Amino acid sequence: MPIRLRDVLNHSTLAAAEPVVRAAAGIAAETQLRWIHSSEVLDIAPLLGGGELLLTGGQALALASDKRRVGYIRELAERGVAAVAIETGIELPSIPSSMVSAAESAGLPLIELRKTVPFVGVMEAINSLLVSESAGQLQQADQASHAMAVELAHGANLDRILAVLAAATGSEVVLTSTAGTTLASAGGADGADGSNLAGEDSEARDRAKVIHVDVPVRGVPAARLALHVQGDADVNLARIAGSRSVDILALALLQRMPPGLKEMAGAALIRAVDSGTQNWRLQQLAPAAGIPTAAQLVAVVIRSPETQQLRTAVEQLLVRGGHHSASYADNAELLVLAALRSGSLREDRNGIIAGLRSLAAPEGTVSAVGPMVSGITAAHWSLTEARLTLELATGAEASRPGVGRGGTVLDAEEFAVERLAVRSMDEAQRAEFITQQLGALLDHDAQRRSLLVETLRVWLDTGCNTAQAARELHVERQSMHQRLQRIFSLCGGDPRGTGRLAALHLAARLVGMPRITGPGRN
C-alpha cells in the first residue's frame, strides 16, 4: 500500500517537529511518497527523480533572494517532487509568503517544521518502509515491461502496447511527439481522476498525479510519455513502470518512424566537427545533414541541466528562422551548427543570439555563439571559440550583456580580445602586460579598495563615453569625472588620441580573466 504524506507527518520521528501544512493543503494528506531526502542545496532539483519529500533546514533559503526562493519552489514542482518541508527557527523565522503562494500555484505541498528534529532519523525510519514498498513496485513494473515487450514482439501497435502499461498502473497513458502531436494513448477514458472534484484542489491533485517520461530514440528526443494516474492508484508504481517502459517504446517508435538519414547525419556531423576530424569526412556528412559545404556557419555550445529537452526548442527556433542546422546533445552539452542565409549574415547571427535569449531555459543554462566561419571545414574553429568563450565568461559574465529567459547567452565576438590574448600570450605574459599598463591603478585599488580599473574598463568599453559609463556604473557624472581624473593621473595622462589607448583597453579587459591555457598555443 502506498505510503502517503499524512503517514509520514504523523510518524513519531517527524511529528515531534510539529509540522503544519502551509500550501496545497487539499492534496497534502493523500500525496504519495517515493523517498525522503534532505538537502540545503538550492540547485537540488535536477538531481531529484520525482516523488520525494524534501527536508531542508532553511539556512540557504534565509540567505537567498525572494526571486531565488520562488524559483526554488517552481523548480522542485516541475521536477515532480512530492512535497517540501522547511524547518523554521532563528535564521528563518517563518516561510516567506512568496514561497507559500508559489507552492500553492504549483500544487506542491509545503510544510513548516516548527521544531528541530534530526533529519537522519526521519530518513532512516521512513526510507526503510519505502524500500520495502518499492520492492513490490519494481516487481510489478518489470512484469508490465515484460508484457509490453511480448506485445511488441507480436507486432502490436503503440496503442496496444500502451494499453498494457495503462492497465498495470491504473493510468491514462498518452505518448506525444516532441512537436506535441499525440502518437498513441490508452486507458482512463471514463472516471478521470478528480472529475468529481472541483476548484483549485482538483487542479493541484491533477498536477500531482501526472508522471512525465522522455523517450529518446538513438539518443535523439523523439517522444514524451505522460501517465495520468487515476483515483487511488499507486503514483510511484506508475513512475517506475513508466521509466522501465522507455526502451520498449523507443523500439516501437523506431519501427514506426525511424530517424531519417538527415537527422542521423546531422548528429554524426556535429560529433565529427567536435572531434576535428578530417575535412573529407565533414564534406561527406554535411550534404547528408542538409548543410551546404560552403555555407557561412556559426556553432553554438549550450550547457544546461536539461540539454535534451532544450534541444527541441533550439531546433524549432532555427527552423522558424529558416536556418539549415544540425545538433547533438549529451548530458553535459548541446552542440548546434547553423547555416546563415546569404545576404543577411550579420542579421542572421544576431537573430540567433536574440532567439536563444528569448527561449525559456532552466536556471543555470549558459550558451555561447561562436564566430562566423566560411565552410564546413572551418566549423571546428567556431565551435572551439564558443567553448573558449564559456570558459572566459567565468570571470567576465557579470560585466557583459546577455542574460535573458534563455539564461546567459554570450557572443564570442564580444570576447575577441580575451580569446586573442589566451592564444597569443601565456599566463605569465598576460600578468606582466597587465602590471606594465595598470600597475599603479591596481595598487591604488588594493590599498584604497577603490574600483578604478573597473571604471577604466567600462569607460573604454563604452567608447570613452563618460555619461554612458556613469550610467552603467550607477554613479553620478561628477563622481565619474573625478574617478577619470584620478585614473589619468596614475596612468600618465588622458589616453585619448594616443597609442596607449588600445594597450590600456586590452589590459583592462584581461584583468580578472580566469586562468586558461590557450588551446591554440604551442
N, C-alpha and C positions, 0 to 999 in steps of 0.2 A: 504494500500500500504506500503511495507516495507520501513523503514527509513534507509537511506544509509549514509555512512561516509561523502560524499560530502555535504549532507544536514546539518550535524552537524558542519562541518568545516565552513560552510557559515552562521551558526546561529549567531546572534548578540552576544550571550554570549561567544562564542569561537572565533569568527572572530577577536575580539579585541586582542587576543593573537598572531596574525599574524602567523598562522600555516603554516608550509612548510612540504610537504611530502618528506622524506629522503630515504625511501626504499619501494619497491613494489608499485611504483607509477602507474604502469599499471593496477592494480586492486583496488587501494585505493578508487577511486571515487564511484565504484559500490558495495563496500563491505557493506553487510547488518549488522545492529547492533541489538542486543537484549537488551543491558543495558549499562549504563555508570557507571564506578566505579573508585574511586581514592584510592591510597594506596602508602605508602613509603616502605612497607614491601617487601623485595626481594624474600621471600619464599611464595608469594601470590598465585602462580599457582594452587596448589592443592585445594585452597578454591574457585576457579572460576569454572563456569559451561560451559563456551564457549560462543562466540558471543559478548563479552564485548569490549567496548572501555575503555582501562585502562589509567587513567590520573595519572601522577606522577611528583612531584616537582624536582626529580633528586638528592635530598640531599644524600640519601643512595647510589645511583649509583656513586656519586662523590667520596665516601669513599671506594667503593668496588674495588677489583682487576679486571684486564681485563678479566681474566678467568671467574669470577663470573658474570660480566656484560653479557658476551656472553651466559653463562648458563641461565641467567635470560630471555633473548630473546628466547632461544630454548625451555625453559620450558613453556613459555606463548604460543608459537606457537603450541607445542604438545598438550596443553590443549584446543586449539581451540579458543583462544582469537582473536577477530576480528581485533583489531589494538591497538597500544600503542602510547600515546602522552606524550612526555617528555619536561618539562619546563627547558629551559637553562637560565643561568644567571651568577652570581658571582661564585657560588660553582661549577657549571658545565657549563663552557663557551660554549661548543658545544657537540653534541652527538658523542661519540668516533667512529672512522671508523670501529672498530671491531664489534660494535653493529649494525652499518648500514649494513655491509657485512652479518652478521648472519641473520638479518631480511630479507634481500634480498634473501638469500638462502632458508629461511624457508617460503617465501611468506607472511610475516607478515608486513602489512603497518606500517611504523614507522614515526611519525610526530614530528617535533620540534616546540615547542611553544616558540616563541622568546620574548614574553612579559608575564607578570604575570596577571592572571585573577583568580577570586575566583572560585575554582572548585565546591564549593557547589552550586553556582548559575547556573553553567553549568549543573550539575546533576539534580537540581530541574526542570529546564526548559525542558531538553531533556527527562529525565526519565518519566515525566508526559505524554509526547507524546508516549513514548514507552509502557507505561502501557495501554493506550487506544488501541494501536495496538495489544498488547499481548492478550487482552480480546477476540478479534475476532479469534486469532490464537488458543487459548485454546479451544474455542468452536468447531473450525474445527477439532482440534486434537481429541477431545472427540468423535466427530461424526465418525472419521476414526477408532478410537479404538472400538467403538460400532459395526461398520460394520465388523471389523476383528473378534470380538467376535461372531457375528452371523455366519460368515463363519466357525469358529472353531466348533461351536455348531452343524452345519450341516455336519461335517465330512470332511471339505475341507483340502487339503494337504497344506504344507508350501508354495509352490509356489503361490497357490491361495490366501492364507492369505496375503502374501507379495504384491500381485498384488493390493489389496485394499489400502495398505499403499503407494505403488508407485503412484497410480492414485491420491490419496489425496494430496500428497506432490510434485508431478511433479519430482519424483526422480527415478533413477535406484537404486534398493534395492538389497543388497546381504547379505545373512546370512552365516557365515562361522563357523566351529568348532574351538575349541581352538588350534587344530593342523593345522589350515589353510585350511581345506577341505571345499569346497562350499557345503552347505546343501540345499540352495534354493535361487532363485533370481527372480526378476520380473522388468518389465518396462525398459524404456530408451534404447531399442535395437538400435534405429537409432537416429541420431542427438544428440549424446552425447555432453554434454557441452564442449564448447571450440574446437570442432572438426574442425571448420572452422578457427581456430586461429593458430598461430604458435609462436615458440620461448618461452622465459622464462616467458612472461606474461601469456601465456596459461597454463604452468605448475603451476605457482603460483595461477592462478584462480582455477585450478582443486583442488589444496590442500585446498584452502579457502572454497570450496563448498562441502566438504565431511564431513559428520557427522558420528562419531563412537559411538555406544552404546553397552555396555557389557550386556549380557543376562545370568544371573545366574539361575540355577535350584536347588532349595532347598539349597541355599547358596553356591553352587559349580559353579564356572565359567564354562559354557557349550558352549557358542557361542558368536559371535560378529556381530552386525548389522552395516552395512555401507550404508548410504544414499548418493548417488552421485546426488546432486541437479542439475537439468538441466536448462539451459537457464536463464530466469529471474524469475524462481520460488522462493518462499519465503524460505530462508535458516532457519529462525527462526521457521517457521511452521514445517519444516522437523525435526528440533532439538526437538521441543516439542512433535510432533507426534511420533517420534522415541522413546523418553523416555516413553511416555504413552503406547507404544505397548509391553513393556518388559514383563509384566505379562502374556499377551496373548501368546506371543511367547514361554515363559517358559512352559506354559501349553501344547502348541503344541509339544514342544520338549520332554516333559515328556511322552506324549502319543506315540511319535515316537521312542524315545530312552531313556527310564527311566534309572536313575543312577543305576548301578549294586549294588548288595549286598556288594561286596567288597569295593566299594567306600564309601557307606553309613556306613559300619562297620568301615572303616578307620577313618572317621570323628568322629564317636562315640567313637572309641578307644582313639583318641587324647584328646577329652573332658574328658574322664574318667581318663586318665593319669594326665591331668592337675588338676583335682579336687582331686586327691589322693584317688580314690575310692577303694573299697575292692578288694583284689587280685583275688578272684574267677571271678569277672566281667571282669578284664583285661585278664585273661586266657581264658575266653569265647569269647571275642571280637577279640583278636589277630589273631587266625587262620582264622577267617572270613575275616579279613583285609589282609590276606596273609603274616603275620609276625609270624615266629615260636616263641613260648612262651619262649624258652630257648636261643634265639639268642643273640649275642652281639649287643648292640644298642647304638646309640647316639641320643640325642634330639637337635633340632635346634630351636632357637627363633629369628624371624626376625621382626623388627619394621620398617615400611616403609609407606610413603604416599600412596602407591599403592599395598597393600598386596594381593588383589585378582588377579591383573594382574601378580604379581611376582610369585604367587603360581604355575602357569603353567610352567614357566621357571625352577623353582626349581624341580618340579616333573619330567620334561624331563631330567634334569641334573642327577637325581638319577637313572632314567630308563637307561640312557646311561651307567652309571657306574655299572649296574647290581644289584642295591640295591632294596630289598623289602622295601616299605615305605608307610607311611600314613601321611596325612596333614589335617590341619584345619585352616581356615582364618576368621578373623573378621576385623572390621575397624581399630583395633589397632595393632594386631599381626598376624603373620603367624607362626604356630607351626608345626614342622615336626619331625617325628620319622623315623629313617633309620636303617635297619639291616645291619651289616657289614658281609662280607664274611669270613668264617673261613679260617685260613691260611694266611690271609693278613690284619689282623685287623688294625694295625697301619697305613699301607699304605692306606687302605680304608678310614680311618678317615682323614688322611692328604689330600687325594684326594677330599673328600667332601669340606674341607676348601678351597683348591685351586680352586675348581669348583665354589664355591659361590663367591670367589673374582673375578672370570673371567666374571660373569654374568653382563649384562647391567642392572643397577638398578637405580631408581630415586634418586636424591640427598637427603641426609638425611637418607638413609637406613642404619641401623645398625643391625648386626647379631651376634649371639654368638652360638658356637658349644659346647655342654655340654660334660662332661667326658663320657668315655665308661663305660657301665654297662652290667651286665650279667643277661639276662632275662627280660621279660616284667614287672614283679613286681617291678623292680628297676628303671624303666623308669622315674618315677616321680622325683627321685633324680637328674637324668641327666638334666631334664627339669628345675628343681628348680635352679640348679647350673648355667645353661645357663642364666637364668633370673638374678641371682645374679651377674654374670659377666657383664651383660649390665649395672647394677646399679654401679658396681665398676668402670667401664670404664669411667664414668662421670669425674672422677678426674685423670684417668691414660691413656686414649686413645691416647693422644698426644705423649706419650713416648713409645708406643707399636707398633709393626708391625701389618699390617692387612688391609691397605687401598688399594682398587683396583677398577675396574669398577663396582663391586658389592657393592660399599660403604665400610664401615668399617666392617670387619669380624673378630671377636675376638675368640680366642681359650681359653676356660675356664681353660685348663691345665696351661696356662701361668699366670693365676691369682690364682693358687692353694694356694700360701702363703696368699694372701689377703682373700680368701674365708675361709681359716682355722682361720685366725685372727678374722674375723667377727663372726664366730660361737663359738669361744672359749673365746673371750675377749669382754667386753663391751667397750663403747666409752672412759670412764674414764680410764680403764685399758690400752687401747691402747695408750692414750695420755701420761700416766705415763711411759709406757715402752719406748716410743719414746724419752721422755725427759731424761730418765736414760742413754740411749745409745748415743743420738745425741745432748744432751743439749748444749754442747759447740759449736758444728757446727751450730746449729740453731741460737744461739746468734750471732755468727760471721756473718752469712748470713744476719741477721736482721740489724746489726749495719753497716756492710760494703757493703750491697747489693751485696754480692757475691753469688756463686752458688756451694758451697762446698757439700751440702747434695745431690744435683742432680748429681754432679760429682762422688760422692761416689757410688750412686745407679747405675749409668751407668757402672762404673768400675767393681762393683761386679756382675752386670748382664752379663758382658762380660767374666766372669771367671777370673777377675783380669788381663785382657789383656790390658795393658796400651796403646799400639798402636791402637787397635780397638776402645777403649773408646775415644781416642783423635779424631779419625775419626768421630765417632757418635756425639761428642760434637762440632765438627768443630773448634778445637783448635790445635795449634802446639804441637808437642810431648813434647818440653821443657816446655811449659806452663802447660801441663798435669802433668809432673813430679813435677813442683813447687806446683801445687794445691794438689797433693797427699802428699807431704811433710808437707804442712800446715795442711791437714786433719789428718795425723798421729800424728802430734804434739798436736793436740787438742783432739784426742780421745785415747791417751795412747799408741801410737806406731803403727807400722805396724801389722795389724791383721792377716796376712797370717801365717798359721801354728799354730794358736791359736784357742781356743774355742770361742773367741769373734767374729770371722768372721761371723758365722751364725746369731748371735744376731744383729750385725750391719746391715747385709743384710736385715733381717726381718724389722728392724726399718726403714731403708731407703725406703723399699717398702711400708710401711704403711704411710709415710709422704704424705700428700695431698690426701689421700683416703677419699671419701665422707662419710658423716655421715649415716651409715646404721645400723639398728638393726638386728643382726643375726637371720634369720628365724629358725635356729635350736637350739637357746639358750632358756633356761627356764627363 
